[in-house]
Amino acid sequence: MNSLRPWHLLVLAIVFLVLFGSKRLPDSARSLGRSLRIFKSEIQELNKDENPGNKKSDPNSDK
């Protein structure tokens, strides 16, 4: 129904700039990027641990 228009993003950017200021905004973005990288690597590790070839820890694997 409602889609984001370019002016919505512009208003959102202005609000962030006013709230955080131009000095703290790059640090906040950098911190968010690091957090997302860590989250992504943890999800990959979780998926690797749940690999179908790794059924030794599953008690129902011999059924």
C-alpha positions in Angstrom: 0.0 0.0 0.0 2.3 2.7 1.3 5.8 2.7 -0.2 8.8 4.7 0.8 9.3 7.7 -1.4 12.7 9.4 -1.8 11.4 12.4 0.3 10.6 10.0 3.2 14.3 8.9 3.3 15.3 12.6 3.1 13.1 13.4 6.1 14.5 10.4 8.0 18.1 11.5 7.3 17.4 15.0 8.5 15.8 13.6 11.7 18.9 11.4 12.4 21.2 14.3 11.7 19.3 16.6 14.2 19.1 13.9 16.8 22.6 12.6 16.7 24.5 15.6 15.3 27.0 15.5 12.5 29.9 14.4 14.8 28.3 11.4 16.4 26.6 10.1 13.2 29.7 8.5 11.5 30.6 6.8 14.8 27.1 5.5 15.2 27.1 4.2 11.6 30.5 2.5 12.1 29.3 0.9 15.3 26.1 -0.4 13.6 28.2 -1.8 10.8 30.4 -3.7 13.2 27.4 -5.0 15.1 25.8 -6.3 11.9 29.1 -7.9 10.8 29.3 -9.8 14.2 25.7 -10.8 14.0 26.2 -12.1 10.4 29.2 -14.2 11.4 27.4 -15.6 14.4 24.5 -16.7 12.2 26.9 -18.3 9.8 28.5 -20.2 12.6 25.1 -21.3 13.9 24.2 -22.6 10.4 27.5 -24.4 10.1 26.9 -26.1 13.5 23.5 -27.2 12.4 24.9 -28.8 9.2 23.0 -32.0 8.3 26.3 -33.9 8.2 26.8 -33.0 11.9 24.2 -35.2 13.5 26.3 -36.6 16.3 24.8 -34.3 18.9 21.2 -35.1 17.8 19.8 -38.0 19.9 17.2 -38.7 17.2 19.7 -39.0 14.4 19.8 -42.9 14.4 16.1 -43.3 13.9 
